[in-house]
Amino acid sequence: MHWITIIFIGIAANLDNLGIGLAYGVKRVKIPILSNAVIAVMSMIVTFVAVTAGSTVIEYISPHTANLLGSLLLCIIGIFTLFSNRFSKHSIAKNPEVFDEDKNHIISMREAMTLGFVLSANCLAGGIAIGANGISAIWTVISIGTFSFITVGIGSHFGVLLSKTFIGKYSTAISGWLLIIIGVFEIFAK
């Protein structure tokens, strides 16, 4: 039953990355495969730290309470995602060349580390909630890394085309609703 949650958390945590990839594609700033891999690894590292921190909570409170708190945290993150303007990611989408320090229209591996850290911020709270729910850290990390790589790659490759689609326009709202649905699902799944 956790497989559904692991897959959906990977998708929800990275829908914003699709939007960022689209912005880079539209501006014709390339994200090579190795740079995209660096972004995915950054997301995986942040997620692993967060899931580990969340799973530590289980040692101090009952698994049922930890699951409830983790699920409620996912819902709160989803609501925050829906109602926030996502200032940092919004500014990246509007000015993707900010991370292209050498202005060569290619995101280098070094530039990808900084970008990956910024993009992985939403993995932090979600990872803590997942860890508190007792969901597998390794599979969650793999899911988030895989979907990060896929969404950034697809977004940057298809920039102009996908930016006009439903997913491109509403990626933040879709991400928020997915997190709320995952949180509610986890509350009632136990």
KOLFI-844058 format. One line per 10 residues: number of its first residue (from 1); their letters; for each residue x, y, z of N, C-alpha, C. Coordinates in Angstrom, 1 decimal. Example, Ala and Ser with C-alpha at 12.3 -4.5 7.8 and 13.67 -1.06 7.14 Angstrom:
! residues 2
1> AS> 13.2:-5.7:7.8:12.3:-4.5:7.8:13.2:-3.3:7.8 | 12.8:-2.2:7.1:13.7:-1.1:7.1:12.9:0.0:7.9
! end
This chain:
! residues 190
1> MHWITIIFIG> 0.8:-1.2:0.0:0.0:0.0:0.0:0.9:1.3:0.0 | 2.1:1.2:0.6:2.9:2.3:0.6:3.5:2.6:-0.7 | 3.5:1.7:-1.7:4.1:1.9:-3.0:3.3:3.0:-3.7 | 2.0:3.1:-3.5:1.3:4.2:-4.1:1.7:5.5:-3.6 | 1.9:5.6:-2.2:2.4:6.8:-1.6:3.7:7.2:-2.0 | 4.7:6.2:-2.1:6.0:6.5:-2.6:6.1:7.0:-4.0 | 5.3:6.5:-4.9:5.2:7.0:-6.3:4.6:8.4:-6.3 | 3.5:8.6:-5.6:2.9:9.9:-5.6:3.7:11.0:-5.0 | 4.4:10.6:-3.9:5.3:11.6:-3.3:6.4:12.0:-4.2 | 6.9:11.0:-5.0:7.9:11.3:-6.0:7.4:12.3:-7.0
11> IAANLDNLGI> 6.2:12.1:-7.5:5.6:12.9:-8.5:5.3:14.3:-7.9 | 4.6:14.3:-6.7:4.2:15.6:-6.1:5.4:16.5:-5.8 | 6.5:15.9:-5.3:7.7:16.7:-4.9:8.4:17.3:-6.1 | 8.1:16.7:-7.3:8.8:17.2:-8.5:8.0:17.9:-9.6 | 6.8:18.1:-9.3:6.0:18.8:-10.4:6.5:20.2:-10.6 | 6.9:20.8:-9.5:7.5:22.2:-9.6:8.8:22.1:-10.5 | 9.5:21.0:-10.4:10.7:20.9:-11.2:10.4:20.8:-12.7 | 9.2:20.2:-13.0:8.7:20.3:-14.4:8.6:21.7:-14.9 | 8.0:22.5:-14.0:7.8:23.9:-14.4:9.1:24.6:-14.5 | 10.1:24.3:-13.7:11.4:25.0:-13.8:12.1:24.5:-15.0
21> GLAYGVKRVK> 12.0:23.2:-15.3:12.6:22.7:-16.6:11.9:23.3:-17.8 | 10.6:23.5:-17.7:10.0:24.2:-18.8:10.5:25.6:-19.0 | 10.7:26.3:-17.9:11.2:27.7:-18.0:12.6:27.7:-18.6 | 13.4:26.7:-18.3:14.8:26.7:-18.9:14.7:26.3:-20.4 | 13.7:25.4:-20.7:13.6:25.1:-22.1:13.1:26.2:-22.9 | 12.1:27.0:-22.4:11.6:28.2:-23.1:12.7:29.2:-23.4 | 13.6:29.4:-22.4:14.7:30.4:-22.5:15.9:29.8:-23.2 | 15.8:28.5:-23.7:16.8:27.8:-24.4:18.1:27.7:-23.6 | 17.9:27.5:-22.3:19.1:27.2:-21.4:19.1:25.7:-21.2 | 20.2:25.1:-21.7:20.2:23.6:-21.6:20.6:23.1:-20.3
31> IPILSNAVIA> 20.0:21.9:-19.9:20.4:21.2:-18.7:20.9:19.8:-19.2 | 22.2:19.7:-19.3:22.8:18.4:-19.8:22.4:17.2:-18.8 | 22.5:16.0:-19.3:22.2:14.9:-18.5:22.9:14.8:-17.2 | 24.2:15.1:-17.2:25.0:15.0:-15.9:24.5:16.1:-15.0 | 24.2:17.3:-15.5:23.7:18.4:-14.6:22.4:18.0:-14.0 | 21.5:17.4:-14.9:20.2:16.9:-14.4:20.4:15.9:-13.3 | 21.4:15.0:-13.5:21.6:13.9:-12.5:22.1:14.6:-11.2 | 22.9:15.6:-11.3:23.3:16.4:-10.0:22.1:16.9:-9.3 | 21.2:17.5:-10.1:19.9:18.1:-9.4:19.2:16.9:-8.7 | 19.0:15.8:-9.4:18.3:14.6:-8.8:19.0:14.1:-7.6
41> VMSMIVTFVA> 20.4:14.1:-7.6:21.1:13.6:-6.4:21.0:14.6:-5.2 | 20.9:15.9:-5.5:20.7:16.8:-4.5:19.4:16.6:-3.8 | 18.3:16.4:-4.6:17.0:16.1:-4.1:17.0:14.8:-3.3 | 17.7:13.8:-3.7:17.8:12.6:-3.0:18.5:12.7:-1.6 | 19.6:13.5:-1.6:20.3:13.7:-0.3:19.4:14.4:0.7 | 18.8:15.5:0.2:17.9:16.3:1.1:16.8:15.4:1.6 | 16.2:14.6:0.7:15.1:13.7:1.1:15.5:12.7:2.1 | 16.7:12.1:1.9:17.2:11.1:2.8:17.4:11.7:4.2 | 18.0:12.8:4.3:18.2:13.5:5.6:16.8:13.8:6.2 | 15.9:14.2:5.5:14.5:14.6:6.0:13.8:13.3:6.4
51> VTAGSTVIEY> 13.8:12.2:5.6:13.1:11.0:6.0:13.8:10.4:7.2 | 15.1:10.4:7.3:15.8:9.9:8.5:15.4:10.7:9.7 | 15.3:12.0:9.6:14.9:12.9:10.8:13.4:12.5:11.2 | 12.6:12.3:10.1:11.2:12.0:10.4:11.0:10.6:11.1 | 11.8:9.7:10.6:11.8:8.3:11.2:12.3:8.3:12.6 | 13.1:9.3:13.0:13.6:9.4:14.4:12.5:9.7:15.3 | 11.5:10.5:14.8:10.4:10.9:15.6:9.6:9.7:16.2 | 9.6:8.6:15.4:8.9:7.4:15.7:9.4:6.8:17.0 | 10.7:7.0:17.3:11.3:6.5:18.5:10.8:7.1:19.7 | 10.3:8.3:19.6:9.8:9.0:20.8:8.3:9.1:21.0
61> ISPHTANLLG> 7.6:8.8:20.0:6.1:8.8:20.1:5.6:7.5:19.5 | 4.4:7.2:19.7:3.8:6.0:19.2:3.7:6.0:17.7 | 3.8:4.9:17.0:3.7:4.8:15.6:2.4:5.4:15.1 | 1.3:5.2:15.8:0.0:5.7:15.4:0.0:7.3:15.4 | 0.6:7.8:16.5:0.6:9.3:16.6:1.6:9.9:15.5 | 2.7:9.2:15.3:3.7:9.6:14.3:3.0:9.6:12.9 | 2.3:8.5:12.6:1.6:8.4:11.3:0.6:9.6:11.2 | -0.2:9.8:12.2:-1.2:10.9:12.2:-0.5:12.2:12.0 | 0.6:12.5:12.7:1.3:13.8:12.6:1.9:13.9:11.2 | 2.5:12.8:10.7:3.1:12.9:9.4:2.1:13.1:8.3
71> SLLLCIIGIF> 1.0:12.4:8.4:-0.1:12.6:7.4:-0.7:14.0:7.4 | -0.9:14.5:8.6:-1.4:15.9:8.8:-0.3:16.9:8.2 | 1.0:16.6:8.4:2.0:17.5:7.9:2.0:17.5:6.4 | 1.8:16.3:5.8:1.6:16.3:4.3:0.5:17.1:3.8 | -0.7:17.1:4.5:-1.8:17.9:4.2:-1.5:19.4:4.3 | -0.8:19.7:5.4:-0.5:21.1:5.6:0.5:21.6:4.5 | 1.4:20.8:4.2:2.4:21.2:3.1:1.6:21.4:1.8 | 0.7:20.5:1.5:-0.2:20.6:0.3:-1.0:21.9:0.3 | -1.6:22.2:1.4:-2.4:23.4:1.5:-1.5:24.7:1.4 | -0.3:24.6:2.0:0.7:25.7:1.9:1.1:25.9:0.4
81> TLFSNRFSKH> 1.3:24.8:-0.3:1.7:24.8:-1.7:0.6:25.4:-2.5 | -0.6:25.1:-2.2:-1.7:25.7:-3.0:-1.9:27.2:-2.8 | -1.6:27.7:-1.6:-1.9:29.1:-1.3:-0.7:30.0:-1.3 | 0.5:29.4:-1.4:1.7:30.2:-1.4:2.0:30.6:-2.8 | 2.8:31.6:-3.0:3.2:32.1:-4.3:4.5:31.4:-4.7 | 5.1:30.7:-3.8:6.4:30.0:-4.2:7.3:31.0:-4.7 | 7.6:32.0:-3.9:8.4:33.2:-4.4:9.8:32.7:-5.0 | 10.5:31.8:-4.3:11.8:31.4:-4.9:11.7:30.7:-6.2 | 10.8:29.7:-6.3:10.7:29.0:-7.5:10.0:29.8:-8.6 | 9.1:30.7:-8.2:8.5:31.6:-9.2:9.6:32.5:-9.8
91> SIAKNPEVFD> 10.5:33.0:-9.0:11.6:33.8:-9.5:12.5:33.0:-10.4 | 12.8:31.8:-10.1:13.6:30.9:-11.0:12.9:30.7:-12.3 | 11.6:30.5:-12.3:10.9:30.2:-13.5:10.9:31.5:-14.4 | 10.8:32.7:-13.8:10.8:33.9:-14.5:12.2:34.3:-15.1 | 13.2:33.9:-14.3:14.6:34.3:-14.7:15.5:33.1:-14.5 | 15.3:32.0:-15.3:16.1:30.8:-15.2:17.6:31.0:-15.4 | 17.9:32.1:-16.1:19.4:32.4:-16.3:20.1:32.8:-15.1 | 19.4:33.0:-14.0:20.0:33.4:-12.7:21.1:32.4:-12.3 | 20.8:31.1:-12.5:21.7:30.0:-12.1:22.7:29.7:-13.2 | 22.6:30.3:-14.3:23.6:30.2:-15.4:24.6:31.3:-15.2
101> EDKNHIISMR> 25.5:31.1:-14.3:26.4:32.1:-13.9:27.4:32.6:-15.0 | 27.8:31.7:-15.8:28.7:32.1:-16.9:28.0:32.5:-18.2 | 26.7:32.5:-18.1:25.8:33.0:-19.2:26.1:32.3:-20.5 | 26.4:31.0:-20.5:26.6:30.3:-21.7:25.4:29.4:-22.2 | 24.3:29.6:-21.5:23.0:28.9:-21.8:23.1:27.4:-21.6 | 24.0:27.0:-20.7:24.2:25.6:-20.3:24.4:25.6:-18.8 | 23.6:24.8:-18.1:23.7:24.6:-16.7:24.8:23.6:-16.4 | 26.0:24.1:-15.9:27.1:23.2:-15.6:26.8:22.3:-14.4 | 27.6:21.4:-14.1:27.4:20.5:-12.9:27.5:21.4:-11.6 | 28.4:22.3:-11.6:28.6:23.2:-10.4:27.3:24.1:-10.3
111> EAMTLGFVLS> 26.8:24.6:-11.3:25.6:25.4:-11.3:24.4:24.6:-10.9 | 24.4:23.3:-11.3:23.3:22.4:-11.0:23.2:22.1:-9.5 | 24.4:22.1:-8.8:24.4:21.8:-7.4:23.5:22.9:-6.7 | 23.8:24.1:-7.0:23.0:25.2:-6.4:21.6:25.1:-6.8 | 21.3:24.9:-8.0:19.9:24.8:-8.5:19.2:23.6:-7.8 | 19.9:22.5:-7.8:19.4:21.3:-7.1:19.0:21.5:-5.7 | 19.9:22.2:-5.0:19.6:22.5:-3.6:18.3:23.3:-3.4 | 18.2:24.4:-4.2:17.0:25.2:-4.2:15.7:24.4:-4.5 | 15.8:23.6:-5.6:14.7:22.8:-6.0:14.3:21.7:-5.0 | 15.3:21.3:-4.2:15.0:20.2:-3.2:14.4:20.7:-1.9
121> ANCLAGGIAI> 14.2:22.0:-1.8:13.6:22.5:-0.6:12.3:21.9:-0.2 | 11.4:21.6:-1.3:10.1:21.1:-1.0:10.2:19.6:-0.6 | 11.3:19.0:-0.8:11.5:17.6:-0.3:11.8:17.5:1.2 | 12.2:18.6:1.8:12.5:18.6:3.2:11.3:18.3:4.1 | 10.3:19.1:4.0:9.1:18.9:4.9:8.4:17.6:4.5 | 8.3:17.3:3.2:7.6:16.1:2.8:8.4:14.8:3.3 | 9.7:14.9:3.2:10.5:13.8:3.7:10.4:13.5:5.2 | 10.3:14.6:6.0:10.0:14.4:7.4:8.7:13.8:7.6 | 7.7:14.2:6.9:6.3:13.6:7.1:6.4:12.1:6.7 | 7.0:11.8:5.6:7.1:10.4:5.1:7.9:9.6:6.1
131> GANGISAIWT> 9.0:10.1:6.7:9.7:9.4:7.7:8.9:9.1:9.0 | 8.1:10.1:9.3:7.2:10.0:10.5:6.1:8.9:10.3 | 5.8:8.7:9.0:4.8:7.7:8.7:5.4:6.3:8.6 | 6.7:6.2:8.7:7.4:4.9:8.7:7.5:4.3:7.3 | 7.4:5.2:6.3:7.5:4.7:4.9:9.0:4.6:4.6 | 9.3:3.6:3.8:10.7:3.3:3.4:11.5:4.5:2.9 | 12.6:4.8:3.6:13.5:5.9:3.2:14.1:5.7:1.9 | 14.6:4.5:1.7:15.4:4.2:0.4:14.5:4.3:-0.8 | 13.3:3.7:-0.7:12.4:3.8:-1.9:11.8:5.2:-2.1 | 11.6:5.9:-1.0:11.2:7.3:-1.2:12.3:8.2:-1.9
141> VISIGTFSFI> 13.5:8.0:-1.4:14.6:8.7:-2.0:14.8:8.3:-3.5 | 14.7:7.1:-3.8:14.8:6.6:-5.2:13.7:7.2:-6.0 | 12.5:7.2:-5.5:11.3:7.8:-6.2:11.5:9.3:-6.5 | 11.9:10.0:-5.5:12.1:11.5:-5.7:13.2:11.7:-6.6 | 14.3:11.0:-6.5:15.4:11.2:-7.5:15.0:10.9:-8.9 | 14.3:9.8:-9.1:13.9:9.4:-10.4:13.0:10.4:-11.0 | 11.9:10.8:-10.3:11.0:11.8:-10.8:11.6:13.2:-11.0 | 12.6:13.5:-10.2:13.3:14.8:-10.4:14.0:14.7:-11.7 | 14.7:13.7:-12.0:15.5:13.5:-13.2:14.5:13.6:-14.4 | 13.4:12.9:-14.3:12.4:12.8:-15.4:11.8:14.2:-15.6
151> TVGIGSHFGV> 11.3:14.8:-14.6:10.6:16.1:-14.8:11.4:17.2:-15.3 | 12.6:17.3:-14.7:13.6:18.4:-15.2:13.9:18.1:-16.6 | 14.2:16.8:-17.0:14.6:16.5:-18.3:13.5:16.7:-19.3 | 12.3:16.2:-19.0:11.2:16.5:-19.9:10.9:18.0:-20.1 | 10.9:18.6:-18.9:10.6:20.1:-19.0:11.6:20.9:-19.8 | 12.9:20.6:-19.6:13.9:21.4:-20.4:13.9:21.0:-21.8 | 13.5:19.7:-22.1:13.6:19.3:-23.5:12.4:19.8:-24.3 | 11.2:19.8:-23.7:10.0:20.2:-24.4:9.5:21.6:-24.1 | 10.3:22.4:-23.4:10.0:23.7:-22.9:8.8:24.4:-23.5 | 8.9:24.8:-24.7:7.8:25.6:-25.3:6.5:24.8:-25.4
161> LLSKTFIGKY> 6.6:23.6:-25.8:5.3:22.8:-26.0:4.6:22.5:-24.7 | 5.4:22.1:-23.6:4.7:21.7:-22.4:4.3:22.9:-21.5 | 4.9:24.0:-21.7:4.6:25.2:-20.9:3.1:25.6:-21.2 | 2.6:25.2:-22.3:1.2:25.6:-22.7:0.2:24.5:-22.3 | 0.7:23.4:-21.7:-0.3:22.3:-21.3:-0.8:22.6:-19.9 | -1.8:21.8:-19.6:-2.5:21.9:-18.3:-1.5:21.6:-17.2 | -0.6:20.6:-17.3:0.4:20.3:-16.3:1.4:21.4:-16.1 | 1.8:22.0:-17.2:2.8:23.1:-17.2:2.2:24.3:-16.5 | 1.0:24.6:-16.8:0.3:25.8:-16.2:0.0:25.7:-14.7 | -0.4:24.5:-14.3:-0.9:24.2:-13.0:-0.1:23.3:-12.2
171> STAISGWLLI> 1.2:23.2:-12.4:2.1:22.2:-11.7:2.1:22.4:-10.2 | 2.1:23.6:-9.8:2.1:23.9:-8.3:0.8:23.4:-7.7 | -0.3:23.8:-8.3:-1.6:23.4:-7.7:-1.8:21.9:-7.7 | -1.4:21.2:-8.8:-1.5:19.8:-8.9:-0.6:19.1:-7.8 | 0.6:19.7:-7.6:1.5:19.2:-6.5:0.8:19.3:-5.2 | 0.2:20.5:-4.9:-0.4:20.7:-3.6:-1.6:19.7:-3.4 | -2.4:19.5:-4.4:-3.5:18.6:-4.2:-3.1:17.2:-4.0 | -2.0:16.8:-4.7:-1.5:15.4:-4.6:-1.0:15.2:-3.1 | -0.3:16.2:-2.6:0.2:16.1:-1.2:-1.0:15.9:-0.2 | -2.0:16.7:-0.4:-3.2:16.6:0.4:-3.8:15.2:0.3
181> IIGVFEIFAK> -4.0:14.8:-0.9:-4.6:13.4:-1.1:-3.7:12.3:-0.5 | -2.4:12.4:-0.6:-1.5:11.5:0.0:-1.7:11.5:1.5 | -1.7:12.7:2.1:-1.9:12.8:3.6:-3.2:12.2:4.0 | -4.3:12.5:3.4:-5.6:11.9:3.7:-5.6:10.4:3.6 | -5.0:9.9:2.5:-4.9:8.5:2.2:-4.1:7.8:3.3 | -3.0:8.4:3.8:-2.2:7.8:4.8:-2.9:7.8:6.2 | -3.8:8.8:6.4:-4.5:8.9:7.7:-5.5:7.7:7.7 | -6.2:7.4:6.6:-7.2:6.4:6.6:-6.7:5.0:6.2 | -5.4:4.9:5.8:-4.8:3.6:5.3:-4.4:2.8:6.5 | -4.2:3.4:7.7:-3.7:2.7:8.8:-4.8:2.1:9.6
! end
